[in-house]
């Protein structure tokens, strides 16, 4: 279970995705972008815009469980849509929001071994699977992306129960 949370706002995600594009600009040229759905869709759109790439393909892999366990229990990776236009990935840029344990990354690397794999955020267990990333967070941190959150009242730290240790 994650011990920490890291909340990413829309503005921060936009800045970080643009920073990723800046880092990638000299790595091309690329034929197009493959977004890992769903989390990679928005960073891929931002990177595609900044690199002036018009061809956007998707790959969809379901890794987390469904129902109540959807956010906490990893399931068996299932490819539900392949990136047909990208071949083996040569000349393609593969984009995701986050590499966590590397489970999804291993599957995608198998599908697109020649692609340049870039993520906005990376955790230690998975970062060896990607070629480029912008921000590293600890393995025990759960990233709250803007599409997974909504603004609401937050209890001040001083009023919360402090964890032991």
N, C-alpha and C positions, 0 to 999 in steps of 0.2 A: 504494500500500500504506500502511495506517495506520502512523503512527510511535508513537502513544500508545494506551494502553488506559485505559478508565475503567470500573471495576467498580461496578455498582449492586446493592446488597443488597435483599432483600425489604422490609426496614424502610425503607430510603431510598426505594424506589419508592413505598411506601405513603404516606410523608410528602410526597413530591413530587406524587403524584397528588391528595392531599388539598389541597395548596397550590394546585394547578391548579383544583380545585373551588371553593376560596375565591375565587380570582381571577374565576371565571366566574359566581358566584352573582348578581351584579347585571346580567349580560348577557342573562338570560332574560326571560320564561319560555321554556322549551324544551318541545316535544312529546315529545322523546325523544333518545336517544343513538344514533349510528351508530359502531360500533367498526370500525376498520380491522384486519382479521385478518392475522396472528395477534397481532402485538405490541401492538395497541391494546386487546385484550380485557380484560386485567387493569386497566389504567388506566381504561378505560370503565366497568367494574363499580364501581370505587371512586368515580369521579365521579358515576355514576348514583345510588349510595347516598347520597352527601353532598348531592346536589341533589334527592333524593327523586323521581327519574325512574324510572318502571316500564317504559317501552317501550324496549327495546334491540334495535337492528337491526344488521346487519353488512354490510360490503362486503369482498370478498376480491380482492386484486390481487397477483399473483406478479410480483416484479421481479427478484430475484436468480436467478442460474443454479441449476442442479440438480446433484446429485452432488458431486464433489470441488470444483467451482468455486462451490458454493452460497453460500459466505460471502465470496467475494472479487470475483467477476465479475458485474457487473450484466447482466441480460438485458433483453429487450424486455418492457415491462409488459403483463400479460395479466389482464383482468378475468374472474375465475372465478365471482363471485357479486355481483350488484347489490343495492343496498339498496332494494327495491321500495316499502317502506312510507314512505320518506322523500321521495318526489317529487323536487322540485328542491332540497330541503334547507331550505326556508324554515321557520324555527322549530325546526330540528334542530341538535344539537351533534355535530360530527364529531371523534372522538378517536383519536389514535395515540400510540404510545410515543415516536416520534422522527421528525423530518423531517431527512433527510440531504441528498441532492443536489436534492431537489424532484421527482424523477421520478414517484414514486407520488403525491405531492401534486398534481401537474398533472393526472393522470388522475382523481383523486377530485374535484378542483375542477370538472372537466368534467362529472362525473356529478351533483354536488351544489353548484352555483354559489352558492346562497343560504344554505348552512349556515355556522355559526360553526365554524371549524376550529381545534382546540386540540391541542397536543402537550405532553408532559412535557418532552422534551429537543429542542433545535434546534441544527443546525449552520448556519454562515453562508450556505452556498449555497442552503439551502432555507427559511430562516426567513422570507423575504419571502412565502412561500406560505401561512403560517398567520396566524391572527388573534391567538392567544394561545399562550404557552409559559412554562415556568418556568425552565429552566436551559439556557444556551448552552454548547456545547463546541466546541472547534476542529475544523475540517474534517478534520484528519488524525488524529482520535481515533476508535477503534473502541469503542463502548459494549458492555460485557459485561453483559447483563441476567441476572437471577437464574434465568430459565428456560433459559438457555444455558450455565450454569456449574455446577460442583460443587466443594465444599470439598476441597482437597488441599494438600499441602505446597508451600510457596513457597521457592525458593532465596533467601537473603539478598542484597540488592543488592550488597554488598561482594564476594560470590563470583561474581557474574555478569560476563560480558565486557562492557565498556563500549563503546557505539557510538562510531565516529569522529566528530569534529566537535564 
